[in-house]
């Protein structure tokens, strides 16, 4: 069922998601994005530059989080603006001994933060956490409805 603008109100939840991340996901993302920085796949390099381990690409985390909004509205093209601030890295553990096991899990929750009747847009405020810590703050997507 399509989202009906008339039924939307500030504070309304659009849903939540639990997103498992593996190092294989990071390698695939590196190939697609062209960002082959070794902090995203090489444990020795990452710890050698002072990180606690391999970290997910910030844009990977941002993109994974906004998928909740795209799924809710049913049209990724309806997302006309998306912005956030990065606060903490998502550390992706090595799980090669347990194939398919996630090295990290992020949780995303979306709530309508603003409704603009004149422009037929809504702002979705996303809460994105890894463990108990927010990894993105002021994560906001603006959606234009037909």
N, C-alpha and C positions, 0 to 999 in steps of 0.2 A: 504494500500500500504506500503510495506517495505521501510525502510530508505535506501537510496542508498549512499554509502560512497562518491562517485564521486561528488555528488551534495552538499556536506557539506562544509561550510566555516566559519572562525572565525567571530563572531558577529551575526551569524544567530540565530534567536529565535526558540526555540523548543516548546514554548507554555507557558501557565500560568494556575494556578489553585487557586480556593478559597476553603479553607478547613474549614468547621465548626467543632467545637469540643464541646462536652458536657461532663459533669462529668460522665455520664454513659460510654462514650468512655474511660475515664481514668480508671474506675473500670474494664472494660473489658480488657484493656491493662495490668493493674496490675495482673489480673488473668493469662493472657498469659505469662507475663514476670517474674512473681514471685516478682515484686517490689511493696510491699504493704505499703511503707512508707506513713504515714498518711498525709503528706504535699500534697499528690496527690488526697485526697478525703475528708479530715476532716477540715472544715473551722476554727474551734476553735483551733485545733492543729497548723495549718499553720500560723494563725495570732499570736498564742502564741509563736512561734519561730521567729517572726519578719518578716514574709512574708506578702505581701499585700492581700493574699488570697490563695485559692487552686491553685496550679500550675501544668501544664502539665508535664509529664515526659520528660526530654530532649530527650531521645531516641524515645519517641512517636513522638515528633515534627520532629526529624531528619528523622524518617521512613516515616512520612506523606509527608514530602517535597520531598524525593527521588522517591516517587510514580510517580511524573511527568515525571521523566527520564525513569522509567520502562514502563510507558504507551506509551511514545514517541517511544522507541526502540522496544517495543512489546515482550521483553524477559528479565525478571529480572536477569537472569543468565549472561546477557551481561554486567551488571554493575560489573566491576572487581575491582573497588576501590571507596571508598566514605569516605569523611572526612569533618569535620567542626569544628568550635569553637562556643560555646554557649555564648551569650552576655547578653540576657535579658530573664527573665521567661515569659511564656505565662500564664496569669492569667485566669482561667476558672471560670466564675461567676456561681452562683447557679440559675438555671432556672427551678426548679421544679414546680413553679407556672405556667410556660408556657411549658408544655411537648413538647419535640422535638426542642425547641428553642436552638440555640447554645449559650454556655457560653463564647466562644471566636471564633475568625475567624483568620486563618493565610492565607497569600497570598504568592504564590510561582511563580517565573518567572525563566525560564531557557534560557541561551544563551550559544552558543558554544564559549569557551574561548581558545581552542587549537585544532588543527587537526594534527595528526601524520600519514602521508601517509605510512611511513615505517612499522609501527606497526598496521595500520588500527584501530587507536583508536581516540576518541574525548574526550575532557574534557568539561563537561557541568558545567557552573558556575551558581549556584542557588542564587537568592535573595529571602530571606524568611523574611517576616515582619508580625508583630502583631500590629495592630493600625498603627502608622506611624514609628514604630521602628523596626530596624533589630534585629531579635532574633537569627539568625545564621549568622556568617560571614565566609568567605573563605569556603563556602559550595561548594564542588566540587566533581563531580562524573565522573569517567573515564569509558567509554563504549568501548568495543571491538566489532567491526563489522566483519561479516563473509567475 
